[in-house]
Amino acid sequence: MGNRVGPQMGDVAGLLAPADSGHPWTGWSFSAGWGTRETLNVTLVRPELVVEVAVDVARDASGRWRHAASWHRPRQDLSPADLPHTSAPH
């Protein structure tokens, strides 16, 4: 995310739980930045928390966002089932 440390970011850790086996992103690698081969070490979490972010609409041919997302806030009033289904980038 673009703004990795925001006023509420520390509060989010208590809302997350480690992923169980079979997480949908198991085995994925995540780029540390646009145009770099460096990858991030990530800890997968259960896909249960909805958060509000702002993103640019630009995506590359693989479906990845071309610009960083900006963190806004957790949305505990929503569950993933409340949101429209989107497909993962290829």
C-alpha positions as CSV (number, residue, x, y, z in Angstrom):
1,M,0.0,0.0,0.0
2,G,1.2,3.5,-0.7
3,N,0.8,4.9,2.8
4,R,2.1,2.1,4.9
5,V,1.9,3.9,8.2
6,G,-1.2,5.9,8.7
7,P,-3.1,7.0,11.8
8,Q,-5.1,3.8,11.9
9,M,-2.7,1.3,10.4
10,G,-1.4,0.0,13.7
11,D,-5.0,-0.7,14.8
12,V,-5.4,-3.1,11.9
13,A,-3.0,-5.7,13.1
14,G,-5.4,-6.6,15.9
15,L,-8.1,-7.2,13.2
16,L,-6.1,-9.7,11.2
17,A,-5.6,-13.4,11.7
18,P,-2.9,-15.7,10.0
19,A,-4.1,-17.5,6.9
20,D,-5.1,-21.1,7.0
21,S,-3.8,-23.5,4.4
22,G,-5.3,-23.0,1.0
23,H,-5.2,-19.2,1.1
24,P,-6.0,-17.9,-2.5
25,W,-2.6,-16.2,-2.8
26,T,-0.5,-19.1,-1.5
27,G,2.6,-19.3,-3.8
28,W,2.3,-15.8,-5.2
29,S,5.2,-13.3,-5.2
30,F,4.7,-9.6,-4.7
31,S,6.9,-6.9,-6.3
32,A,8.5,-4.4,-4.1
33,G,7.9,-1.7,-6.7
34,W,7.1,-0.9,-10.3
35,G,9.9,-2.0,-12.6
36,T,11.9,-3.8,-9.9
37,R,12.7,-7.5,-9.6
38,E,12.9,-7.2,-5.8
39,T,10.1,-9.1,-4.1
40,L,8.4,-8.5,-0.8
41,N,8.2,-10.9,2.1
42,V,4.6,-11.1,3.0
43,T,2.5,-12.7,5.7
44,L,-0.8,-14.0,4.3
45,V,-3.8,-13.3,6.5
46,R,-7.4,-14.6,6.4
47,P,-9.3,-12.7,3.7
48,E,-12.0,-11.5,6.1
49,L,-11.2,-7.8,6.7
50,V,-12.5,-5.1,4.2
51,V,-10.4,-2.0,4.0
52,E,-11.0,1.2,2.1
53,V,-8.2,2.2,-0.3
54,A,-7.8,4.6,-3.2
55,V,-6.2,3.4,-6.4
56,D,-5.5,4.8,-9.8
57,V,-7.3,2.9,-12.6
58,A,-4.1,2.2,-14.5
59,R,-3.1,-1.5,-14.7
60,D,-0.5,-3.3,-16.6
61,A,-1.1,-6.2,-19.1
62,S,-1.0,-8.7,-16.1
63,G,-3.7,-6.8,-14.3
64,R,-1.4,-5.3,-11.6
65,W,-2.0,-1.8,-10.3
66,R,0.6,0.5,-11.8
67,H,0.5,3.0,-8.9
68,A,0.5,2.5,-5.2
69,A,-2.8,2.2,-3.3
70,S,-3.5,4.7,-0.5
71,W,-4.8,3.4,2.7
72,H,-7.9,5.0,4.1
73,R,-9.6,2.9,6.9
74,P,-10.8,-0.5,7.9
75,R,-14.5,-1.1,7.1
76,Q,-15.8,-3.3,9.9
77,D,-19.3,-2.5,8.8
78,L,-18.7,-4.7,5.7
79,S,-17.7,-8.3,5.0
80,P,-16.1,-9.6,1.9
81,A,-19.5,-11.1,1.0
82,D,-21.0,-7.6,0.8
83,L,-18.6,-6.6,-2.1
84,P,-18.9,-7.4,-5.8
85,H,-16.7,-10.3,-6.9
86,T,-13.6,-9.4,-8.8
87,S,-11.2,-11.7,-10.5
88,A,-7.5,-11.9,-9.4
89,P,-4.9,-10.5,-11.8
90,H,-3.5,-13.1,-14.1
